[in-house]
Every structure is written in structure tokens, then in C-alpha cells.
Amino acid sequence: MRLIIGNKNYSSWSLRAWIAMAKTGLPFEETLLQLDTKEFYQQIGKVNPALKVPTLVDGSFVVWDSLAICEYLNDYYFDGRAWPQDRSQRTLARCIANEMHSGFPHVRNAMPMNIRAKRKITIDEHIQKEIDRIVQIWTDCMKKQSSPGWLFGQWSIADAMFLPVVFRFITYGIPVSDEAKAYMDFVIQDKDVQRWIKDALAESEIIELDEAGEEV
């Protein structure tokens, strides 16, 4: 299998698919294309008509969109284990994962993922409302766990969807509840997440559009 991604420092959607791929434990080829370049569109256009990353190439199958890739991996390589096995927990996990996938536009636009940076932005009421909702989700999930861990005990696609937000909150110094902070601390220590961080910190490319706010 081959997973085509963008810059690890900036590409939040790539991260979601990559962490799911890493959690399968299977070997895969990683192709990194520099975002916002002519080469990016030339290369991605050869396999994905949507011209976006991430893109998964598995034999004759081409899968794009991070959630579609996660679902594909769940169907064929996780044997369904990338969602909680309990019906009520699985339903909730799907709800919050899709809420993240399709929502929170103010957080996305105001706080681009930028792992290398520490930055400050102005938080207006719209951004704060979305931050509060994310913190509520994490807090509610953590209160159901006996100790800090993944949102539903075992790693799931819900964690993949929220992983870039963990980085966003760290970069922009967003205050969160104790439970949400415990979740963030747990996630950052994961060995696969640490691999991504190491690679992101080694990058030197700058995408000005994603350098939001002021440097701290």
C-alpha cells in the first residue's frame, strides 16, 4: 500500500489517514508531496482527480478523503476494530468523528495545524464556542475512563479525527479542562504520534498561509 500525504507540519488531513495507517501495523510506502507547489498538483493528479491529500493506493483501489481512508482500512485491515465494539460507544464515536470531519470551521480557519510553532491568535466568540464543544467532547469521554487514554479506551477513528486538534491547541496555547489536558498528554506520548512529530520538526518548508497569528 502507498499513502500520499502533504507536509507533516501542516497537513492535518494527511495526519488523520497516516495515524490510521500506522495503527494497522502493516508496512506501507509513504509518499510526501510538498503542499502548494506545481509538483504537488502534477503528482497527485496522476492518481487522484480530486487533487487532494491524503490519497491511499492499495493495488487497483484508490481511496481519498481521510475519513474514507479510515473506513476503508477499518473494513479490510482492522476487521472492524477501528471503531468501538460496543454498539452505543460505536454510535457515539461515529457521531463525534463526523462532527469533527464536517464541522468546526472557525477553529480550522483561525488555527491551522503548525506543529513546529508556538503562536497566538485572537479568539472571538465563534472560535471559542467551537473550542468549548471540542473540550466538552474530550472531557465527557475522559470522565468515562478509569485513567487517561484514547477517547473510547482503545484507539479508534474518532481519535484520528481529533488528533490534529490536539496539535492546534498546543500550538496556540488553548486552555482546556483537566480531563481534556490529560487526553492531550496521553495522545502526544503515543509512539506513532511521536514519529509524526519527529518528522514534522525536521521539515523546513514554510507555508505562509498556515502561519496564522503572531509568534510567541
C-alpha positions as CSV (number, residue, x, y, z in Angstrom):
1,M,0.0,0.0,0.0
2,R,1.1,3.6,-0.7
3,L,-0.2,6.6,1.2
4,I,0.3,10.0,-0.4
5,I,0.4,12.9,2.1
6,G,1.4,16.5,2.4
7,N,3.8,18.3,4.7
8,K,3.7,16.7,8.1
9,N,4.0,20.1,9.9
10,Y,0.8,21.4,8.3
11,S,-1.3,18.7,6.7
12,S,-4.0,17.9,9.2
13,W,-6.0,15.7,6.9
14,S,-2.9,13.7,6.0
15,L,-2.2,13.1,9.6
16,R,-5.6,11.6,10.1
17,A,-5.2,9.0,7.4
18,W,-1.5,8.4,8.3
19,I,-2.2,7.6,12.0
20,A,-4.9,5.1,11.0
21,M,-2.5,3.5,8.5
22,A,0.2,3.4,11.3
23,K,-2.2,1.7,13.7
24,T,-2.9,-1.2,11.3
25,G,0.7,-2.2,12.0
26,L,1.2,-3.1,8.3
27,P,4.1,-1.9,6.2
28,F,3.2,0.9,3.7
29,E,5.0,3.2,1.4
30,E,4.8,6.9,2.3
31,T,4.9,9.5,-0.5
32,L,5.2,13.1,0.8
33,L,4.3,15.9,-1.7
34,Q,5.1,19.5,-0.8
35,L,1.9,21.4,-0.5
36,D,1.1,24.5,-2.6
37,T,3.6,23.6,-5.3
38,K,3.4,22.9,-9.0
39,E,4.9,19.5,-8.5
40,F,2.2,18.7,-5.9
41,Y,-0.6,19.0,-8.5
42,Q,1.3,17.3,-11.2
43,Q,2.0,14.2,-9.0
44,I,-1.4,13.9,-7.2
45,G,-3.2,14.4,-10.4
46,K,-1.8,11.2,-11.7
47,V,-3.8,9.2,-9.1
48,N,-6.5,11.3,-7.6
49,P,-8.8,13.5,-9.7
50,A,-9.8,15.5,-6.6
51,L,-6.2,16.8,-6.4
52,K,-6.0,16.4,-2.7
53,V,-4.1,14.5,0.0
54,P,-4.3,12.1,1.7
55,T,-4.7,9.5,-1.0
56,L,-4.3,5.8,-0.4
57,V,-3.3,3.5,-3.3
58,D,-3.9,-0.2,-2.5
59,G,-3.4,-2.3,-5.6
60,S,-6.1,-1.2,-8.0
61,F,-8.0,0.7,-5.4
62,V,-7.5,4.5,-4.9
63,V,-9.2,6.0,-1.9
64,W,-9.2,9.7,-1.0
65,D,-10.6,11.8,1.9
66,S,-9.2,11.0,5.3
67,L,-12.4,9.5,6.7
68,A,-13.0,7.4,3.6
69,I,-9.4,6.0,4.0
70,C,-10.0,5.3,7.7
71,E,-13.2,3.5,6.9
72,Y,-11.5,1.5,4.1
73,L,-8.8,0.4,6.5
74,N,-11.4,-0.5,9.1
75,D,-13.3,-2.7,6.6
76,Y,-10.3,-4.5,5.1
77,Y,-7.4,-4.4,7.6
78,F,-8.8,-3.7,11.1
79,D,-11.7,-6.3,10.9
80,G,-13.9,-3.5,12.2
81,R,-11.8,-2.8,15.3
82,A,-11.1,0.8,14.4
83,W,-14.5,1.6,15.9
84,P,-15.5,0.6,19.4
85,Q,-17.1,-2.8,19.6
86,D,-19.9,-1.8,21.9
87,R,-22.9,-0.5,19.9
88,S,-23.6,2.6,22.0
89,Q,-19.9,3.6,22.1
90,R,-19.5,2.9,18.4
91,T,-22.5,5.1,17.6
92,L,-21.1,8.0,19.8
93,A,-17.7,7.6,18.3
94,R,-19.1,7.9,14.8
95,C,-21.1,10.9,15.7
96,I,-18.2,12.9,17.1
97,A,-15.8,11.8,14.4
98,N,-18.2,13.0,11.7
99,E,-18.9,16.2,13.7
100,M,-15.1,16.8,13.5
101,H,-14.8,15.8,9.9
102,S,-17.6,18.2,8.7
103,G,-17.6,20.9,11.3
104,F,-15.6,23.4,13.4
105,P,-14.8,25.8,10.5
106,H,-13.8,28.7,12.7
107,V,-11.1,26.6,14.6
108,R,-9.9,25.2,11.2
109,N,-9.6,28.6,9.6
110,A,-8.2,30.5,12.5
111,M,-5.8,27.8,13.8
112,P,-4.1,25.9,11.1
113,M,-2.1,22.9,12.2
114,N,1.5,24.1,12.7
115,I,3.4,21.6,14.8
116,R,6.8,23.4,14.8
117,A,5.3,26.7,16.0
118,K,4.1,28.4,19.2
119,R,1.7,31.1,18.1
120,K,-1.0,33.4,19.5
121,I,-4.3,34.4,17.8
122,T,-7.3,36.4,18.8
123,I,-10.1,34.1,20.0
124,D,-13.5,35.5,19.1
125,E,-16.9,34.2,20.3
126,H,-17.3,31.9,17.3
127,I,-13.9,30.2,17.7
128,Q,-14.4,30.0,21.5
129,K,-17.8,28.3,21.0
130,E,-16.1,25.6,18.9
131,I,-13.2,25.2,21.3
132,D,-15.7,24.7,24.1
133,R,-17.5,22.0,22.2
134,I,-14.3,20.1,21.5
135,V,-13.2,20.4,25.1
136,Q,-16.6,19.1,26.2
137,I,-16.3,16.1,23.9
138,W,-12.9,15.2,25.3
139,T,-13.9,15.8,28.9
140,D,-17.0,13.7,28.6
141,C,-15.1,10.8,27.1
142,M,-12.3,11.0,29.7
143,K,-14.7,11.0,32.6
144,K,-15.9,7.6,31.4
145,Q,-12.3,6.2,31.5
146,S,-10.6,4.8,34.6
147,S,-7.4,6.6,33.6
148,P,-6.3,8.9,30.7
149,G,-6.3,7.2,27.4
150,W,-8.0,7.1,24.0
151,L,-11.4,8.6,23.7
152,F,-13.1,5.2,23.9
153,G,-10.4,3.2,25.7
154,Q,-8.9,1.6,22.6
155,W,-7.6,3.7,19.7
156,S,-10.4,4.5,17.2
157,I,-11.1,6.5,14.1
158,A,-12.5,9.2,16.5
159,D,-9.0,9.7,17.8
160,A,-7.7,10.0,14.3
161,M,-10.2,12.8,13.6
162,F,-9.3,14.8,16.7
163,L,-5.5,14.3,16.6
164,P,-4.8,17.4,14.6
165,V,-6.8,19.5,17.1
166,V,-4.6,18.3,19.9
167,F,-1.7,19.9,18.0
168,R,-3.7,23.0,17.3
169,F,-4.5,23.5,20.9
170,I,-0.8,23.1,21.9
171,T,0.5,25.4,19.2
172,Y,-2.0,28.2,20.1
173,G,-1.9,27.7,23.9
174,I,-5.6,27.0,24.2
175,P,-6.7,26.5,27.9
176,V,-8.7,23.2,28.4
177,S,-10.2,21.2,31.2
178,D,-8.0,18.9,33.3
179,E,-9.6,15.9,31.6
180,A,-9.0,17.3,28.1
181,K,-5.4,18.1,29.1
182,A,-4.9,14.5,30.3
183,Y,-6.2,13.3,26.9
184,M,-3.9,15.6,25.0
185,D,-0.9,14.5,27.2
186,F,-1.7,10.8,26.6
187,V,-2.0,11.3,22.8
188,I,1.2,13.2,22.4
189,Q,3.2,10.3,24.1
190,D,1.9,7.7,21.6
191,K,4.8,6.2,19.7
192,D,3.2,6.6,16.3
193,V,2.3,10.2,17.1
194,Q,5.9,10.8,18.2
195,R,7.1,9.5,14.8
196,W,5.0,12.1,13.1
197,I,6.1,14.9,15.4
198,K,9.8,14.0,14.8
199,D,9.3,14.2,11.0
200,A,7.3,17.4,11.2
201,L,10.0,19.1,13.3
202,A,12.6,18.1,10.7
203,E,10.8,19.9,7.9
204,S,11.9,23.4,6.9
205,E,9.3,24.4,4.3
206,I,7.2,27.4,5.2
207,I,3.6,27.8,4.0
208,E,2.8,31.4,4.8
209,L,-1.0,30.9,4.7
210,D,-0.7,28.5,7.6
211,E,1.5,30.7,9.7
212,A,-1.5,32.2,11.5
213,G,-1.4,34.8,14.3
214,E,1.8,36.0,15.9
215,E,4.8,34.1,17.0
216,V,5.1,33.6,20.8
